[in-house]
């Protein structure tokens, strides 16, 4: 199952033989060629096995542990939640309409997992347990993250075990879209089972249904990643293809992960930059970095001093409008626009599961727009960023920056 070079080698046409790889670190150009080949390989299957075995990119965005908060973990090893479920989550993308705009979870870095057909001894592959066309909140599901979501009132199962069974693209899309007006739509979806003792053909068909379903919803769900659950590797044995970063904010973490991985496992892995597509019809692009000349950016240790939900009267939104009262740190008030994503990520990670935040998630980037407006605008000769407290209302609509400023950071 794990070393089928008869299929992948002609695609890659790598000059580096296996024996040489054991004693010579792979160049970034060689890694880049593998990454691009996998991404652009749009096969329906890998012979008798699913297309995921020899094509596409398995992507996991990561956050490094913060020792100052008592955190301690290596990003490539199973988290406590993954250990509890027996699987971990990753996303999958490919050039033929299976795309998304970023790694997800407010990350700008992570790693790519080596697919089954590229894994060679002594490494062991990780296998897909189930595949969801859209992020499915799998940490809250039973059955190894593939089944029922405890947040919903109805009972979910793998698609093939639903009543009636969901065994093709049209059936999956019909099931997903019937929840269009439900804020738990992603949690109500089913994932396609990929586990043994399924036959090879059943696994091939399941992944074809996953790919086809994502293509149908890709334009609408472009801001959300696909989600797969994979079997946990043993400690320090995850077969990493490469580390990556998606913009400059993630580079330092990618470099630190690369260094830690080398120290722990003795393995060299290159870092590639992924420029995720900006539109549903665009493609990702990939490049190598020259780490020696990269300057180390300076970031705030903390952007938000405090943030609390309060109810306030609003002339447009009503008398009891939920508002997130944000007090930035001194460093947070002074940032430039290259750190707004980090500031918002801190706010997002703190409040993303709050009912007030989730209730108005339909407004997309409204909260981020309001935050940016507070950083950028000046009213009556005074910078808005200097206000003691910033009030951000998730019920406000998403508007362009000019409109936000014109409406004094309170778009309606």
Beta strands, then each sheet from edge to edge (+ up, - down):
strand 1: 45-46
strand 2: 49-50
strand 3: 57-61
strand 4: 87-93
strand 5: 109-113
strand 6: 128-132
strand 7: 192-193
strand 8: 227-231
strand 9: 240-245
strand 10: 271-275
strand 11: 285-288
strand 12: 304-314
strand 13: 318-328
strand 14: 378-379
strand 15: 382-383
strand 16: 390-392
sheet 1: 1+ 2-
sheet 2: 7+ 6- 8+ 4- 3+ 5- 9+ 10+ 11-
sheet 3: 12+ 13- 16+
sheet 4: 14+ 15-
end
